[in-house]
Amino acid sequence: MPGAVDFLGSPDSSGSRRLSAAMLSEVVGPRWLAQTERPSRLTDVDFASLPVELRLLLIHDGTLTTALEAYQLAPITADVIGQDDVLLEPEYAGWLHAAPGTPAVRRSTMLRHRITGRLLVQCEVHLLVERLPAGFLEVLASCDKGLGAAFGQLRIETRRELLWYGRSPMVGLSDPDRLTSGGSGVSRGYRLILGSTPICCIEEIFPDAVIRDSSEG
């Protein structure tokens, strides 16, 4: 039965495409709790067309630096770009189950290949310090691998809840980083839960140039 073979085996058949879309919705869709609430600057991205390594990183629910080191076979370092006190905007307040205007710490970092210095991920976190143990920021400042390493050092057990993903511009880059990253990438947002309480929202942008190199490698 040629029709049956075509449906099951050919990536060009409309039936296969419908099956793939249905499976994608079933397997990937439920993981993202706030896809319809993602930031307005994000645009759609075809999850299925992304390199498999990036798909795995986007849904990875462990420490990102550990996953990157396994993928790159090289040490990863978190380069802190800035940290300041802010008041939560409504969208972040909603994701963190807090009131708009709640004081928070915003921290921007670049995850880099320690040997080459190449930018691999641009990160921004909105952190509710009052929901964390005293002295957490001091420990975080001493960790060159970022937030996950600080939680590990303090033996704080958290879980991740994925919120949204999409294509995003990368802003605030130096000229060298802009050249090697491509200036845009695929972003994911998630929150960390301590017990039953959200403690921070994190956005991570994976640069287009790194994605392209991965797919060509």
N, C-alpha and C positions, 0 to 999 in steps of 0.2 A: 504494500500500500504506500505509494510514493508520498501521498499527502501526509500520512502519519510520520514517515521518516523526516519530511521537511519540517513538520511542526516541532518535533523533538530535537532535531539536530542542527537546523539551519539558523544562524543568527540573523538571517535576512528575512525570515518569515514573520508576518504580522502576528501570528499566534504566539511565536516565541517571544516577541517583544512584549505582548500583553502579559504573558506568563512572567517574564522578568520584572515588569513593572509591578505586578501584583505581589511577587515574592519580595521585591525591594520594599514595598510599602509595609508588608507584614513583618519583615526581619529588621529593617532599619528604622522605619517610621516611629514605632512606639518608644524608641530609646530617647527621642528628643521631646522634652516635655513642653517646650515653649517655642516651637518652630514658627508659629504664627505671630509671636510677639517679638521676634528678633529685631535688632536695631534697624532703622530705616535705611542706613547706608549700605546694608548688605543686599546682594542680589543673588538670584538662584544659581545653583551649581548642580550639575548632574552627578550625583553621588556615585552611580554605577560606572561612570567613565573615568573616575579618578584612579591613579595607580593604587594597587592593592596595599602597598606600604602606607600610603596616606590614609586610606580607608581604615586600616587597623589603628593608626595613631588617632584618628578622629573619634573612634568609639572606645579607645583604650581607657580603662578605668583605674589605672595605677599611676605611679609617679612618672611623669613624662621624661624627665632627664634620664631615668633608668632605661626606658624604652629607646630613647635616642642613642644612648651609649651602645646598646646592643645592636642597633641598626647601623650606626656609623663606625662601630668598632674603634671608638676613640672617646676620650673624656669630654664631657660637656660642662661648661661653666655658665653661670647666670650673671650677666653684666647688668648691674642696676643703673638705670638711666635716670630715675627720679622717684621720689616718694614725698607725698604731701597729704595734709589733712584736708578732707573735703566733706561736703554734705551730700548725702545720697540723693540722686535724681530719682524720680518716680519709678522708672523701669527697674533700676537696681534695687530700690526699696521693695518693690513687689516680689522680685525673685528671692530676696533675703528675708521676707516676712518682717519687714521693719517699716517704720513711718518715713515718708519722704522728709528729707532734711536731717535724718539721723547722722551724727558724726561718724566718719569712716576714714580709713587710710587707703589712699590710692597709690599703688606701687607699679612702676613700669620697668620691665627687664627685657633683655635680649638673651636668648639661649644661643650660645655659640659653640662651635667646634674649637676646643681649647688649643689645638695645634695650629690650625689654619686661620682661626679667628672668624670664619665665615658665619654669618647670621643664619640660623636654622629656624628659629621661632621667635616672633615678637609677642610679648605677653603683657597683659595689664590685669591687676587684681584690685578689687574693692573689698577691703577687709574690715570686719566689725571686731575691733580689738577687745571691746568689753565682753565679748562672748568667748574669749580665749584666756588661758592662764596668764597670771601676772608675769611680766618679763618676756613675753613671747617676741616682741619686736627686737629686743636685744639679741635673742638667740637667732632670729631671722637674719639680722645684720651680719652675723658671723658665719653664715652658711653660703658657700660659693656655688651651691647647686640649687638654691632657691627654696621656695615654700615647702615643697615635699620633704626636703632634707631637714628643714626646721621641725616639721611635724614628727618626722622619724626620730630626731634627736630627743625630743620631749616625750616620745612614745604616745603621741596623740593619734588615736584611731579615727579616721574619717572615711566617709564614702562619697562618691561622686554621683551627681545627677546631671545628665546632659540636658542642656536647654535648647540650643539652636546651632545651626551652621549655615554658611553661605560664603559668597565671594565678597572680599572687603579690600578697600585701599589700605596701604600701609603709610601712616603719616609719622612725621617727626624723625625720619631716618637721616643719618649722615649721608654725604655723597657716596662714599664707598659702599655703604650698605644698600643704598638705592640701586646702584649699578649691579650688585651681585644678587639682589633679591627680586628685581623686576618691578618693585613698587606696589605690588598688590599680591593677594594670596587668598587661600581658603581659610576661613575663620571658624572656630567653634567656641561656644560659650557653655560653661557649666558652673555648678555651685558645689561647694563642699559642705557636708552635713556632719556635725559633731553630735552624737546621740540622735536627737530628732530636730536639732536646731541648725539652720543654715548659718555658716560663719563667714563665707566669702563667695564672691562671684569672680570667675576667671575667664578672660578671653585670650585665646592663643591663635595667632595667624601664621600659617605655614606658607612661606613665600613661593610665588609662582616659579621662580628660577630653580629653586630646590626641588619642587615637584617635577618640573620638566627634566631635570638631570636624573631624578629617580626613575622616571618612565623610560629614559633613553639608556640608562645604565645596564 
